[in-house]
Each structure stands twice: as C-alpha cells, then as structure tokens.
C-alpha cells in the first residue's frame, strides 16, 4: 500500500503543515475537525500538495526533507500564491 507525504496550508494563520499518511482524505478530515492537537487551532486547512511514496520509510525521508530549512524554502517558493 502506498504512503503519501502532504502539505497543508492554513489561510487563517498563513502557515504550512507537512505530514505523512496512508489515507490523505481521512487525514485532512482529522486536521479540519480538530482531532489533531498540533493543528487544531489553525483550522481550516487546505491541501496544496501531496506526493506518493512506495513505502513508509521513503515517505518519512521525504517528510523530513520537506521539514528541513531547504524543504520549507521549496514549499514557500512553490506555493507562494497559497500564502
């Protein structure tokens, strides 16, 4: 089963959130219904990007990269219109 790395954007706070999951739709619902403590106060979230990974390890490596300084800069440049 594939894994996904996703990037969410909160128009209210102008912040991005990066995560990984096996079910993108379910995970976004959890973020937007307040079931995720770390993103609860920044709702609503909109999906701006996702990538498919072959396995959990590959997804985690990509998530770590996107959360790095270089990865965050890539996100800011690529999704400038979202913010």
C-alpha positions in Angstrom: 0.0 0.0 0.0 1.4 3.4 -0.9 2.2 6.2 1.6 1.6 9.9 1.0 3.5 13.0 2.1 1.3 16.0 2.1 1.5 19.7 2.6 -1.4 21.7 4.1 -1.9 25.4 4.2 -3.9 27.4 6.7 -5.2 30.7 5.2 -6.1 31.9 8.6 -2.6 31.7 10.0 -0.6 31.6 6.7 1.2 28.5 7.9 2.1 25.3 6.2 1.9 21.8 7.8 3.8 18.8 6.5 2.8 15.2 7.3 2.6 11.7 6.0 -0.2 9.1 5.9 -1.7 6.1 4.2 -5.0 7.9 3.7 -4.8 11.6 2.6 -8.6 12.3 2.7 -9.1 10.8 6.1 -6.0 12.7 7.5 -7.2 16.0 6.2 -10.6 15.5 7.8 -8.8 14.8 11.1 -6.9 18.0 10.8 -10.0 20.0 9.9 -12.2 18.5 12.6 -9.8 19.2 15.4 -8.7 15.7 16.0 -5.0 16.6 15.6 -3.8 18.5 18.6 -0.9 20.3 16.8 -3.1 21.8 14.1 -6.4 22.2 15.9 -6.1 25.9 16.5 -5.1 26.8 12.9 -8.1 25.5 11.0 -9.3 25.3 8.3 -6.6 23.6 6.3 -6.4 23.1 2.6 -4.3 20.5 0.8 -1.8 22.3 -1.5 0.5 19.4 -2.4 0.9 15.6 -2.0 3.4 13.0 -3.2 3.1 9.3 -3.4 5.9 7.1 -1.8 6.4 3.4 -2.2 6.7 2.7 1.5 6.7 4.3 4.9 10.4 4.7 5.0 10.5 6.6 1.7 7.6 8.8 2.9 9.4 9.6 6.2 12.6 10.5 4.4 10.7 12.9 2.1 8.7 14.4 5.1 12.0 15.0 7.0 13.4 16.8 3.9 10.3 19.0 3.5 10.5 19.9 7.2 14.2 20.9 6.8 15.1 24.5 6.0 15.7 23.7 2.3 12.5 21.8 2.1 10.5 24.6 3.8 12.0 27.2 1.4 11.0 25.0 -1.6 7.4 24.9 -0.2 7.3 28.6 0.3 8.5 29.3 -3.2 6.4 26.7 -4.9 3.2 27.7 -3.1 3.7 31.4 -2.8 0.2 32.0 -4.2 -1.3 30.0 -1.4 0.1 32.3 1.3 
